[in-house]
Amino acid sequence: MLQTILVALIVLGASAYSAWKLAPAAWRNRLAANSGRVARATGASPRLARRIEIKAVAAAANATGCGNCGPCKGCAVGQAKGDADGDA
């Protein structure tokens, strides 16, 4: 019984992580912005809810796939970030 519950929690956590990573950025940002409100509604203290919100917003900002590379254009030409000018 305990093993079943543990496996279910692990699968639920992995599913939530996958959904978070694969969700569009707009959805992640919206969910992150509302995470503090949800935490307060579930009984968390205002300080803890604010920390959760800050961490979620930072995670949503860091979870973007492409576009944060800057001027390297490595993704556009199929090169690694440090190899954008042709040097290895």
PyMOL Python script that loads the backbone (N, CA, C, O; Angstrom):
from pymol import cmd

cmd.read_pdbstr("""\
ATOM      1  N   MET A   1       0.821  -1.190   0.000  1.00  0.00           N
ATOM      2  CA  MET A   1       0.000   0.000   0.000  1.00  0.00           C
ATOM      3  C   MET A   1       0.871   1.262   0.000  1.00  0.00           C
ATOM      4  O   MET A   1       0.624   2.196  -0.763  1.00  0.00           O
ATOM      5  N   LEU A   2       1.882   1.276   0.858  1.00  0.00           N
ATOM      6  CA  LEU A   2       2.762   2.427   0.943  1.00  0.00           C
ATOM      7  C   LEU A   2       3.556   2.613  -0.347  1.00  0.00           C
ATOM      8  O   LEU A   2       3.790   3.739  -0.786  1.00  0.00           O
ATOM      9  N   GLN A   3       3.969   1.492  -0.952  1.00  0.00           N
ATOM     10  CA  GLN A   3       4.698   1.567  -2.213  1.00  0.00           C
ATOM     11  C   GLN A   3       3.823   2.169  -3.306  1.00  0.00           C
ATOM     12  O   GLN A   3       4.298   2.971  -4.110  1.00  0.00           O
ATOM     13  N   THR A   4       2.574   1.793  -3.340  1.00  0.00           N
ATOM     14  CA  THR A   4       1.650   2.306  -4.349  1.00  0.00           C
ATOM     15  C   THR A   4       1.476   3.808  -4.200  1.00  0.00           C
ATOM     16  O   THR A   4       1.467   4.534  -5.194  1.00  0.00           O
ATOM     17  N   ILE A   5       1.341   4.273  -2.985  1.00  0.00           N
ATOM     18  CA  ILE A   5       1.187   5.705  -2.732  1.00  0.00           C
ATOM     19  C   ILE A   5       2.460   6.444  -3.120  1.00  0.00           C
ATOM     20  O   ILE A   5       2.398   7.511  -3.731  1.00  0.00           O
ATOM     21  N   LEU A   6       3.608   5.885  -2.770  1.00  0.00           N
ATOM     22  CA  LEU A   6       4.887   6.510  -3.108  1.00  0.00           C
ATOM     23  C   LEU A   6       5.073   6.592  -4.622  1.00  0.00           C
ATOM     24  O   LEU A   6       5.482   7.632  -5.138  1.00  0.00           O
ATOM     25  N   VAL A   7       4.781   5.526  -5.326  1.00  0.00           N
ATOM     26  CA  VAL A   7       4.898   5.525  -6.788  1.00  0.00           C
ATOM     27  C   VAL A   7       3.926   6.525  -7.404  1.00  0.00           C
ATOM     28  O   VAL A   7       4.276   7.227  -8.352  1.00  0.00           O
ATOM     29  N   ALA A   8       2.722   6.593  -6.876  1.00  0.00           N
ATOM     30  CA  ALA A   8       1.738   7.544  -7.392  1.00  0.00           C
ATOM     31  C   ALA A   8       2.218   8.985  -7.200  1.00  0.00           C
ATOM     32  O   ALA A   8       2.038   9.817  -8.089  1.00  0.00           O
ATOM     33  N   LEU A   9       2.823   9.284  -6.055  1.00  0.00           N
ATOM     34  CA  LEU A   9       3.356  10.627  -5.811  1.00  0.00           C
ATOM     35  C   LEU A   9       4.514  10.954  -6.746  1.00  0.00           C
ATOM     36  O   LEU A   9       4.620  12.078  -7.237  1.00  0.00           O
ATOM     37  N   ILE A  10       5.379   9.977  -6.994  1.00  0.00           N
ATOM     38  CA  ILE A  10       6.502  10.194  -7.910  1.00  0.00           C
ATOM     39  C   ILE A  10       5.999  10.438  -9.331  1.00  0.00           C
ATOM     40  O   ILE A  10       6.482  11.338 -10.017  1.00  0.00           O
ATOM     41  N   VAL A  11       5.036   9.641  -9.767  1.00  0.00           N
ATOM     42  CA  VAL A  11       4.476   9.810 -11.115  1.00  0.00           C
ATOM     43  C   VAL A  11       3.753  11.150 -11.221  1.00  0.00           C
ATOM     44  O   VAL A  11       3.858  11.830 -12.242  1.00  0.00           O
ATOM     45  N   LEU A  12       3.031  11.530 -10.193  1.00  0.00           N
ATOM     46  CA  LEU A  12       2.347  12.821 -10.194  1.00  0.00           C
ATOM     47  C   LEU A  12       3.350  13.971 -10.269  1.00  0.00           C
ATOM     48  O   LEU A  12       3.149  14.929 -11.016  1.00  0.00           O
ATOM     49  N   GLY A  13       4.420  13.874  -9.498  1.00  0.00           N
ATOM     50  CA  GLY A  13       5.446  14.912  -9.540  1.00  0.00           C
ATOM     51  C   GLY A  13       6.133  14.991 -10.888  1.00  0.00           C
ATOM     52  O   GLY A  13       6.382  16.084 -11.394  1.00  0.00           O
ATOM     53  N   ALA A  14       6.442  13.844 -11.475  1.00  0.00           N
ATOM     54  CA  ALA A  14       7.078  13.830 -12.797  1.00  0.00           C
ATOM     55  C   ALA A  14       6.142  14.389 -13.860  1.00  0.00           C
ATOM     56  O   ALA A  14       6.582  15.098 -14.765  1.00  0.00           O
ATOM     57  N   SER A  15       4.873  14.079 -13.758  1.00  0.00           N
ATOM     58  CA  SER A  15       3.895  14.607 -14.708  1.00  0.00           C
ATOM     59  C   SER A  15       3.769  16.119 -14.583  1.00  0.00           C
ATOM     60  O   SER A  15       3.699  16.830 -15.585  1.00  0.00           O
ATOM     61  N   ALA A  16       3.742  16.603 -13.347  1.00  0.00           N
ATOM     62  CA  ALA A  16       3.652  18.046 -13.136  1.00  0.00           C
ATOM     63  C   ALA A  16       4.890  18.760 -13.667  1.00  0.00           C
ATOM     64  O   ALA A  16       4.784  19.826 -14.274  1.00  0.00           O
ATOM     65  N   TYR A  17       6.057  18.175 -13.440  1.00  0.00           N
ATOM     66  CA  TYR A  17       7.297  18.764 -13.944  1.00  0.00           C
ATOM     67  C   TYR A  17       7.299  18.800 -15.470  1.00  0.00           C
ATOM     68  O   TYR A  17       7.672  19.811 -16.065  1.00  0.00           O
ATOM     69  N   SER A  18       6.889  17.717 -16.100  1.00  0.00           N
ATOM     70  CA  SER A  18       6.843  17.668 -17.563  1.00  0.00           C
ATOM     71  C   SER A  18       5.856  18.684 -18.112  1.00  0.00           C
ATOM     72  O   SER A  18       6.143  19.373 -19.090  1.00  0.00           O
ATOM     73  N   ALA A  19       4.696  18.777 -17.482  1.00  0.00           N
ATOM     74  CA  ALA A  19       3.701  19.743 -17.938  1.00  0.00           C
ATOM     75  C   ALA A  19       4.237  21.169 -17.797  1.00  0.00           C
ATOM     76  O   ALA A  19       4.003  22.007 -18.669  1.00  0.00           O
ATOM     77  N   TRP A  20       4.949  21.447 -16.711  1.00  0.00           N
ATOM     78  CA  TRP A  20       5.519  22.779 -16.494  1.00  0.00           C
ATOM     79  C   TRP A  20       6.560  23.110 -17.559  1.00  0.00           C
ATOM     80  O   TRP A  20       6.550  24.207 -18.118  1.00  0.00           O
ATOM     81  N   LYS A  21       7.458  22.163 -17.842  1.00  0.00           N
ATOM     82  CA  LYS A  21       8.528  22.408 -18.806  1.00  0.00           C
ATOM     83  C   LYS A  21       8.010  22.518 -20.235  1.00  0.00           C
ATOM     84  O   LYS A  21       8.580  23.254 -21.041  1.00  0.00           O
ATOM     85  N   LEU A  22       6.940  21.801 -20.560  1.00  0.00           N
ATOM     86  CA  LEU A  22       6.436  21.784 -21.925  1.00  0.00           C
ATOM     87  C   LEU A  22       5.319  22.798 -22.178  1.00  0.00           C
ATOM     88  O   LEU A  22       4.904  22.987 -23.322  1.00  0.00           O
ATOM     89  N   ALA A  23       4.841  23.438 -21.140  1.00  0.00           N
ATOM     90  CA  ALA A  23       3.759  24.409 -21.297  1.00  0.00           C
ATOM     91  C   ALA A  23       4.273  25.666 -22.001  1.00  0.00           C
ATOM     92  O   ALA A  23       5.447  26.014 -21.878  1.00  0.00           O
ATOM     93  N   PRO A  24       3.402  26.336 -22.728  1.00  0.00           N
ATOM     94  CA  PRO A  24       3.809  27.610 -23.349  1.00  0.00           C
ATOM     95  C   PRO A  24       4.231  28.621 -22.276  1.00  0.00           C
ATOM     96  O   PRO A  24       3.756  28.579 -21.142  1.00  0.00           O
ATOM     97  N   ALA A  25       5.121  29.517 -22.657  1.00  0.00           N
ATOM     98  CA  ALA A  25       5.657  30.493 -21.709  1.00  0.00           C
ATOM     99  C   ALA A  25       4.557  31.360 -21.096  1.00  0.00           C
ATOM    100  O   ALA A  25       4.624  31.698 -19.914  1.00  0.00           O
ATOM    101  N   ALA A  26       3.565  31.715 -21.874  1.00  0.00           N
ATOM    102  CA  ALA A  26       2.485  32.552 -21.337  1.00  0.00           C
ATOM    103  C   ALA A  26       1.747  31.833 -20.211  1.00  0.00           C
ATOM    104  O   ALA A  26       1.399  32.454 -19.206  1.00  0.00           O
ATOM    105  N   TRP A  27       1.508  30.539 -20.366  1.00  0.00           N
ATOM    106  CA  TRP A  27       0.844  29.777 -19.310  1.00  0.00           C
ATOM    107  C   TRP A  27       1.715  29.685 -18.074  1.00  0.00           C
ATOM    108  O   TRP A  27       1.227  29.863 -16.958  1.00  0.00           O
ATOM    109  N   ARG A  28       3.024  29.403 -18.260  1.00  0.00           N
ATOM    110  CA  ARG A  28       3.934  29.314 -17.108  1.00  0.00           C
ATOM    111  C   ARG A  28       3.987  30.634 -16.352  1.00  0.00           C
ATOM    112  O   ARG A  28       3.960  30.649 -15.121  1.00  0.00           O
ATOM    113  N   ASN A  29       4.061  31.739 -17.083  1.00  0.00           N
ATOM    114  CA  ASN A  29       4.121  33.047 -16.430  1.00  0.00           C
ATOM    115  C   ASN A  29       2.842  33.334 -15.657  1.00  0.00           C
ATOM    116  O   ASN A  29       2.894  33.863 -14.547  1.00  0.00           O
ATOM    117  N   ARG A  30       1.697  32.990 -16.234  1.00  0.00           N
ATOM    118  CA  ARG A  30       0.413  33.222 -15.567  1.00  0.00           C
ATOM    119  C   ARG A  30       0.302  32.363 -14.312  1.00  0.00           C
ATOM    120  O   ARG A  30      -0.119  32.845 -13.261  1.00  0.00           O
ATOM    121  N   LEU A  31       0.680  31.092 -14.422  1.00  0.00           N
ATOM    122  CA  LEU A  31       0.637  30.206 -13.254  1.00  0.00           C
ATOM    123  C   LEU A  31       1.606  30.665 -12.164  1.00  0.00           C
ATOM    124  O   LEU A  31       1.286  30.619 -10.976  1.00  0.00           O
ATOM    125  N   ALA A  32       2.780  31.101 -12.577  1.00  0.00           N
ATOM    126  CA  ALA A  32       3.767  31.572 -11.602  1.00  0.00           C
ATOM    127  C   ALA A  32       3.269  32.820 -10.883  1.00  0.00           C
ATOM    128  O   ALA A  32       3.466  32.970  -9.677  1.00  0.00           O
ATOM    129  N   ALA A  33       2.624  33.714 -11.627  1.00  0.00           N
ATOM    130  CA  ALA A  33       2.118  34.944 -11.007  1.00  0.00           C
ATOM    131  C   ALA A  33       1.005  34.653 -10.006  1.00  0.00           C
ATOM    132  O   ALA A  33       0.831  35.396  -9.041  1.00  0.00           O
ATOM    133  N   ASN A  34       0.253  33.581 -10.228  1.00  0.00           N
ATOM    134  CA  ASN A  34      -0.852  33.238  -9.332  1.00  0.00           C
ATOM    135  C   ASN A  34      -0.450  32.255  -8.235  1.00  0.00           C
ATOM    136  O   ASN A  34      -1.277  31.920  -7.386  1.00  0.00           O
ATOM    137  N   SER A  35       0.787  31.788  -8.232  1.00  0.00           N
ATOM    138  CA  SER A  35       1.196  30.783  -7.264  1.00  0.00           C
ATOM    139  C   SER A  35       1.132  31.288  -5.823  1.00  0.00           C
ATOM    140  O   SER A  35       0.795  30.527  -4.916  1.00  0.00           O
ATOM    141  N   GLY A  36       1.448  32.546  -5.607  1.00  0.00           N
ATOM    142  CA  GLY A  36       1.369  33.105  -4.259  1.00  0.00           C
ATOM    143  C   GLY A  36      -0.051  33.145  -3.735  1.00  0.00           C
ATOM    144  O   GLY A  36      -0.301  32.859  -2.564  1.00  0.00           O
ATOM    145  N   ARG A  37      -0.981  33.501  -4.610  1.00  0.00           N
ATOM    146  CA  ARG A  37      -2.398  33.542  -4.224  1.00  0.00           C
ATOM    147  C   ARG A  37      -2.900  32.142  -3.886  1.00  0.00           C
ATOM    148  O   ARG A  37      -3.641  31.960  -2.920  1.00  0.00           O
ATOM    149  N   VAL A  38      -2.501  31.162  -4.676  1.00  0.00           N
ATOM    150  CA  VAL A  38      -2.901  29.776  -4.422  1.00  0.00           C
ATOM    151  C   VAL A  38      -2.301  29.286  -3.108  1.00  0.00           C
ATOM    152  O   VAL A  38      -2.974  28.606  -2.334  1.00  0.00           O
ATOM    153  N   ALA A  39      -1.047  29.624  -2.854  1.00  0.00           N
ATOM    154  CA  ALA A  39      -0.405  29.207  -1.605  1.00  0.00           C
ATOM    155  C   ALA A  39      -1.100  29.822  -0.397  1.00  0.00           C
ATOM    156  O   ALA A  39      -1.293  29.149   0.616  1.00  0.00           O
ATOM    157  N   ARG A  40      -1.480  31.097  -0.496  1.00  0.00           N
ATOM    158  CA  ARG A  40      -2.199  31.735   0.617  1.00  0.00           C
ATOM    159  C   ARG A  40      -3.561  31.082   0.823  1.00  0.00           C
ATOM    160  O   ARG A  40      -4.005  30.930   1.961  1.00  0.00           O
ATOM    161  N   ALA A  41      -4.226  30.697  -0.255  1.00  0.00           N
ATOM    162  CA  ALA A  41      -5.547  30.069  -0.147  1.00  0.00           C
ATOM    163  C   ALA A  41      -5.465  28.694   0.510  1.00  0.00           C
ATOM    164  O   ALA A  41      -6.427  28.238   1.129  1.00  0.00           O
ATOM    165  N   THR A  42      -4.312  28.033   0.371  1.00  0.00           N
ATOM    166  CA  THR A  42      -4.162  26.714   0.986  1.00  0.00           C
ATOM    167  C   THR A  42      -3.630  26.784   2.408  1.00  0.00           C
ATOM    168  O   THR A  42      -3.406  25.746   3.031  1.00  0.00           O
ATOM    169  N   GLY A  43      -3.425  27.983   2.932  1.00  0.00           N
ATOM    170  CA  GLY A  43      -3.055  28.123   4.334  1.00  0.00           C
ATOM    171  C   GLY A  43      -1.620  28.515   4.595  1.00  0.00           C
ATOM    172  O   GLY A  43      -1.198  28.527   5.752  1.00  0.00           O
ATOM    173  N   ALA A  44      -0.857  28.834   3.577  1.00  0.00           N
ATOM    174  CA  ALA A  44       0.532  29.244   3.784  1.00  0.00           C
ATOM    175  C   ALA A  44       0.572  30.666   4.352  1.00  0.00           C
ATOM    176  O   ALA A  44      -0.327  31.472   4.116  1.00  0.00           O
ATOM    177  N   SER A  45       1.615  30.944   5.090  1.00  0.00           N
ATOM    178  CA  SER A  45       1.768  32.284   5.637  1.00  0.00           C
ATOM    179  C   SER A  45       2.069  33.267   4.496  1.00  0.00           C
ATOM    180  O   SER A  45       2.550  32.854   3.441  1.00  0.00           O
ATOM    181  N   PRO A  46       1.792  34.551   4.695  1.00  0.00           N
ATOM    182  CA  PRO A  46       2.076  35.522   3.630  1.00  0.00           C
ATOM    183  C   PRO A  46       3.548  35.540   3.215  1.00  0.00           C
ATOM    184  O   PRO A  46       3.864  35.709   2.037  1.00  0.00           O
ATOM    185  N   ARG A  47       4.447  35.363   4.189  1.00  0.00           N
ATOM    186  CA  ARG A  47       5.876  35.358   3.865  1.00  0.00           C
ATOM    187  C   ARG A  47       6.239  34.146   2.998  1.00  0.00           C
ATOM    188  O   ARG A  47       6.961  34.282   2.010  1.00  0.00           O
ATOM    189  N   LEU A  48       5.736  32.960   3.368  1.00  0.00           N
ATOM    190  CA  LEU A  48       5.995  31.754   2.595  1.00  0.00           C
ATOM    191  C   LEU A  48       5.360  31.853   1.211  1.00  0.00           C
ATOM    192  O   LEU A  48       5.963  31.439   0.220  1.00  0.00           O
ATOM    193  N   ALA A  49       4.157  32.392   1.139  1.00  0.00           N
ATOM    194  CA  ALA A  49       3.489  32.544  -0.152  1.00  0.00           C
ATOM    195  C   ALA A  49       4.272  33.471  -1.068  1.00  0.00           C
ATOM    196  O   ALA A  49       4.359  33.223  -2.271  1.00  0.00           O
ATOM    197  N   ARG A  50       4.831  34.516  -0.524  1.00  0.00           N
ATOM    198  CA  ARG A  50       5.639  35.442  -1.336  1.00  0.00           C
ATOM    199  C   ARG A  50       6.910  34.764  -1.841  1.00  0.00           C
ATOM    200  O   ARG A  50       7.307  34.963  -2.989  1.00  0.00           O
ATOM    201  N   ARG A  51       7.549  33.960  -0.983  1.00  0.00           N
ATOM    202  CA  ARG A  51       8.747  33.234  -1.404  1.00  0.00           C
ATOM    203  C   ARG A  51       8.413  32.238  -2.513  1.00  0.00           C
ATOM    204  O   ARG A  51       9.177  32.091  -3.468  1.00  0.00           O
ATOM    205  N   ILE A  52       7.285  31.561  -2.389  1.00  0.00           N
ATOM    206  CA  ILE A  52       6.848  30.623  -3.425  1.00  0.00           C
ATOM    207  C   ILE A  52       6.621  31.359  -4.736  1.00  0.00           C
ATOM    208  O   ILE A  52       7.027  30.890  -5.799  1.00  0.00           O
ATOM    209  N   GLU A  53       5.976  32.507  -4.657  1.00  0.00           N
ATOM    210  CA  GLU A  53       5.697  33.290  -5.865  1.00  0.00           C
ATOM    211  C   GLU A  53       6.997  33.756  -6.534  1.00  0.00           C
ATOM    212  O   GLU A  53       7.125  33.691  -7.756  1.00  0.00           O
ATOM    213  N   ILE A  54       7.949  34.220  -5.740  1.00  0.00           N
ATOM    214  CA  ILE A  54       9.232  34.685  -6.294  1.00  0.00           C
ATOM    215  C   ILE A  54       9.962  33.532  -6.972  1.00  0.00           C
ATOM    216  O   ILE A  54      10.490  33.693  -8.073  1.00  0.00           O
ATOM    217  N   LYS A  55       9.997  32.367  -6.319  1.00  0.00           N
ATOM    218  CA  LYS A  55      10.677  31.205  -6.906  1.00  0.00           C
ATOM    219  C   LYS A  55       9.977  30.755  -8.186  1.00  0.00           C
ATOM    220  O   LYS A  55      10.644  30.396  -9.157  1.00  0.00           O
ATOM    221  N   ALA A  56       8.648  30.768  -8.202  1.00  0.00           N
ATOM    222  CA  ALA A  56       7.910  30.320  -9.380  1.00  0.00           C
ATOM    223  C   ALA A  56       8.106  31.270 -10.550  1.00  0.00           C
ATOM    224  O   ALA A  56       8.247  30.830 -11.691  1.00  0.00           O
ATOM    225  N   VAL A  57       8.114  32.567 -10.277  1.00  0.00           N
ATOM    226  CA  VAL A  57       8.331  33.542 -11.351  1.00  0.00           C
ATOM    227  C   VAL A  57       9.743  33.397 -11.914  1.00  0.00           C
ATOM    228  O   VAL A  57       9.938  33.491 -13.126  1.00  0.00           O
ATOM    229  N   ALA A  58      10.722  33.169 -11.051  1.00  0.00           N
ATOM    230  CA  ALA A  58      12.093  32.966 -11.527  1.00  0.00           C
ATOM    231  C   ALA A  58      12.206  31.690 -12.343  1.00  0.00           C
ATOM    232  O   ALA A  58      12.894  31.668 -13.363  1.00  0.00           O
ATOM    233  N   ALA A  59      11.537  30.623 -11.907  1.00  0.00           N
ATOM    234  CA  ALA A  59      11.575  29.361 -12.648  1.00  0.00           C
ATOM    235  C   ALA A  59      10.897  29.509 -14.000  1.00  0.00           C
ATOM    236  O   ALA A  59      11.364  28.951 -14.993  1.00  0.00           O
ATOM    237  N   ALA A  60       9.803  30.254 -14.049  1.00  0.00           N
ATOM    238  CA  ALA A  60       9.112  30.471 -15.322  1.00  0.00           C
ATOM    239  C   ALA A  60       9.972  31.283 -16.273  1.00  0.00           C
ATOM    240  O   ALA A  60       9.977  31.034 -17.479  1.00  0.00           O
ATOM    241  N   ALA A  61      10.694  32.245 -15.741  1.00  0.00           N
ATOM    242  CA  ALA A  61      11.556  33.066 -16.594  1.00  0.00           C
ATOM    243  C   ALA A  61      12.736  32.260 -17.119  1.00  0.00           C
ATOM    244  O   ALA A  61      13.170  32.469 -18.252  1.00  0.00           O
ATOM    245  N   ASN A  62      13.258  31.350 -16.317  1.00  0.00           N
ATOM    246  CA  ASN A  62      14.411  30.545 -16.728  1.00  0.00           C
ATOM    247  C   ASN A  62      14.029  29.350 -17.579  1.00  0.00           C
ATOM    248  O   ASN A  62      14.902  28.720 -18.175  1.00  0.00           O
ATOM    249  N   ALA A  63      12.752  29.022 -17.651  1.00  0.00           N
ATOM    250  CA  ALA A  63      12.323  27.827 -18.374  1.00  0.00           C
ATOM    251  C   ALA A  63      12.119  28.066 -19.856  1.00  0.00           C
ATOM    252  O   ALA A  63      11.771  27.137 -20.585  1.00  0.00           O
ATOM    253  N   THR A  64      12.326  29.284 -20.317  1.00  0.00           N
ATOM    254  CA  THR A  64      12.133  29.537 -21.739  1.00  0.00           C
ATOM    255  C   THR A  64      13.158  28.765 -22.530  1.00  0.00           C
ATOM    256  O   THR A  64      14.314  28.649 -22.123  1.00  0.00           O
ATOM    257  N   GLY A  65      12.741  28.242 -23.650  1.00  0.00           N
ATOM    258  CA  GLY A  65      13.610  27.402 -24.457  1.00  0.00           C
ATOM    259  C   GLY A  65      14.623  28.203 -25.241  1.00  0.00           C
ATOM    260  O   GLY A  65      15.819  28.111 -24.963  1.00  0.00           O
ATOM    261  N   CYS A  66      14.193  28.972 -26.194  1.00  0.00           N
ATOM    262  CA  CYS A  66      15.106  29.681 -27.072  1.00  0.00           C
ATOM    263  C   CYS A  66      14.731  31.162 -27.052  1.00  0.00           C
ATOM    264  O   CYS A  66      13.596  31.515 -26.731  1.00  0.00           O
ATOM    265  N   GLY A  67      15.651  31.992 -27.383  1.00  0.00           N
ATOM    266  CA  GLY A  67      15.370  33.412 -27.416  1.00  0.00           C
ATOM    267  C   GLY A  67      16.186  34.210 -26.434  1.00  0.00           C
ATOM    268  O   GLY A  67      16.247  35.435 -26.541  1.00  0.00           O
ATOM    269  N   ASN A  68      16.820  33.551 -25.474  1.00  0.00           N
ATOM    270  CA  ASN A  68      17.637  34.249 -24.492  1.00  0.00           C
ATOM    271  C   ASN A  68      19.114  34.202 -24.857  1.00  0.00           C
ATOM    272  O   ASN A  68      19.970  34.540 -24.039  1.00  0.00           O
ATOM    273  N   CYS A  69      19.412  33.789 -26.069  1.00  0.00           N
ATOM    274  CA  CYS A  69      20.813  33.605 -26.457  1.00  0.00           C
ATOM    275  C   CYS A  69      21.520  34.929 -26.714  1.00  0.00           C
ATOM    276  O   CYS A  69      22.742  35.004 -26.589  1.00  0.00           O
ATOM    277  N   GLY A  70      20.792  35.955 -27.063  1.00  0.00           N
ATOM    278  CA  GLY A  70      21.425  37.221 -27.388  1.00  0.00           C
ATOM    279  C   GLY A  70      21.863  37.251 -28.833  1.00  0.00           C
ATOM    280  O   GLY A  70      21.169  36.724 -29.702  1.00  0.00           O
ATOM    281  N   PRO A  71      22.989  37.853 -29.099  1.00  0.00           N
ATOM    282  CA  PRO A  71      23.388  38.080 -30.491  1.00  0.00           C
ATOM    283  C   PRO A  71      24.095  36.901 -31.152  1.00  0.00           C
ATOM    284  O   PRO A  71      24.551  37.042 -32.286  1.00  0.00           O
ATOM    285  N   CYS A  72      24.208  35.760 -30.507  1.00  0.00           N
ATOM    286  CA  CYS A  72      25.047  34.702 -31.070  1.00  0.00           C
ATOM    287  C   CYS A  72      24.434  34.042 -32.296  1.00  0.00           C
ATOM    288  O   CYS A  72      25.186  33.594 -33.161  1.00  0.00           O
ATOM    289  N   LYS A  73      23.136  33.957 -32.420  1.00  0.00           N
ATOM    290  CA  LYS A  73      22.431  33.336 -33.541  1.00  0.00           C
ATOM    291  C   LYS A  73      22.824  31.877 -33.737  1.00  0.00           C
ATOM    292  O   LYS A  73      22.691  31.355 -34.844  1.00  0.00           O
ATOM    293  N   GLY A  74      23.298  31.210 -32.704  1.00  0.00           N
ATOM    294  CA  GLY A  74      23.699  29.813 -32.808  1.00  0.00           C
ATOM    295  C   GLY A  74      22.533  28.901 -33.136  1.00  0.00           C
ATOM    296  O   GLY A  74      22.690  27.946 -33.896  1.00  0.00           O
ATOM    297  N   CYS A  75      21.365  29.181 -32.574  1.00  0.00           N
ATOM    298  CA  CYS A  75      20.201  28.341 -32.846  1.00  0.00           C
ATOM    299  C   CYS A  75      19.747  28.487 -34.291  1.00  0.00           C
ATOM    300  O   CYS A  75      19.285  27.522 -34.899  1.00  0.00           O
ATOM    301  N   ALA A  76      19.873  29.671 -34.836  1.00  0.00           N
ATOM    302  CA  ALA A  76      19.377  29.923 -36.184  1.00  0.00           C
ATOM    303  C   ALA A  76      20.207  29.214 -37.244  1.00  0.00           C
ATOM    304  O   ALA A  76      19.679  28.856 -38.297  1.00  0.00           O
ATOM    305  N   VAL A  77      21.480  29.005 -36.993  1.00  0.00           N
ATOM    306  CA  VAL A  77      22.340  28.371 -37.996  1.00  0.00           C
ATOM    307  C   VAL A  77      22.774  26.971 -37.577  1.00  0.00           C
ATOM    308  O   VAL A  77      23.588  26.352 -38.263  1.00  0.00           O
ATOM    309  N   GLY A  78      22.246  26.458 -36.462  1.00  0.00           N
ATOM    310  CA  GLY A  78      22.548  25.106 -36.039  1.00  0.00           C
ATOM    311  C   GLY A  78      23.918  24.924 -35.425  1.00  0.00           C
ATOM    312  O   GLY A  78      24.488  23.835 -35.504  1.00  0.00           O
ATOM    313  N   GLN A  79      24.459  25.959 -34.816  1.00  0.00           N
ATOM    314  CA  GLN A  79      25.764  25.886 -34.169  1.00  0.00           C
ATOM    315  C   GLN A  79      25.594  26.031 -32.674  1.00  0.00           C
ATOM    316  O   GLN A  79      24.561  26.491 -32.189  1.00  0.00           O
ATOM    317  N   ALA A  80      26.619  25.632 -31.959  1.00  0.00           N
ATOM    318  CA  ALA A  80      26.618  25.828 -30.524  1.00  0.00           C
ATOM    319  C   ALA A  80      26.772  27.316 -30.221  1.00  0.00           C
ATOM    320  O   ALA A  80      27.242  28.082 -31.062  1.00  0.00           O
ATOM    321  N   LYS A  81      26.376  27.718 -29.021  1.00  0.00           N
ATOM    322  CA  LYS A  81      26.396  29.126 -28.659  1.00  0.00           C
ATOM    323  C   LYS A  81      27.790  29.744 -28.774  1.00  0.00           C
ATOM    324  O   LYS A  81      27.925  30.854 -29.288  1.00  0.00           O
ATOM    325  N   GLY A  82      28.802  29.065 -28.316  1.00  0.00           N
ATOM    326  CA  GLY A  82      30.152  29.598 -28.365  1.00  0.00           C
ATOM    327  C   GLY A  82      30.791  29.473 -29.751  1.00  0.00           C
ATOM    328  O   GLY A  82      31.879  29.998 -29.988  1.00  0.00           O
ATOM    329  N   ASP A  83      30.108  28.776 -30.663  1.00  0.00           N
ATOM    330  CA  ASP A  83      30.683  28.509 -31.980  1.00  0.00           C
ATOM    331  C   ASP A  83      29.963  29.301 -33.072  1.00  0.00           C
ATOM    332  O   ASP A  83      29.998  28.886 -34.230  1.00  0.00           O
ATOM    333  N   ALA A  84      29.325  30.399 -32.759  1.00  0.00           N
ATOM    334  CA  ALA A  84      28.524  31.137 -33.721  1.00  0.00           C
ATOM    335  C   ALA A  84      29.360  31.799 -34.786  1.00  0.00           C
ATOM    336  O   ALA A  84      28.870  32.017 -35.894  1.00  0.00           O
ATOM    337  N   ASP A  85      30.623  32.134 -34.491  1.00  0.00           N
ATOM    338  CA  ASP A  85      31.444  32.802 -35.499  1.00  0.00           C
ATOM    339  C   ASP A  85      32.281  31.820 -36.309  1.00  0.00           C
ATOM    340  O   ASP A  85      33.109  32.236 -37.119  1.00  0.00           O
ATOM    341  N   GLY A  86      32.078  30.527 -36.101  1.00  0.00           N
ATOM    342  CA  GLY A  86      32.784  29.513 -36.881  1.00  0.00           C
ATOM    343  C   GLY A  86      34.031  28.980 -36.200  1.00  0.00           C
ATOM    344  O   GLY A  86      34.622  28.015 -36.684  1.00  0.00           O
ATOM    345  N   ASP A  87      34.454  29.580 -35.088  1.00  0.00           N
ATOM    346  CA  ASP A  87      35.622  29.103 -34.373  1.00  0.00           C
ATOM    347  C   ASP A  87      35.200  28.016 -33.379  1.00  0.00           C
ATOM    348  O   ASP A  87      34.116  28.085 -32.799  1.00  0.00           O
ATOM    349  N   ALA A  88      36.048  27.031 -33.191  1.00  0.00           N
ATOM    350  CA  ALA A  88      35.698  25.951 -32.276  1.00  0.00           C
ATOM    351  C   ALA A  88      36.139  26.193 -30.898  1.00  0.00           C
ATOM    352  O   ALA A  88      35.909  25.360 -30.021  1.00  0.00           O
TER     353      ALA A  88
END
""", "prot")
cmd.dss("prot")
cmd.show_as("cartoon", "prot")
cmd.util.cbc("prot")
cmd.orient("prot")
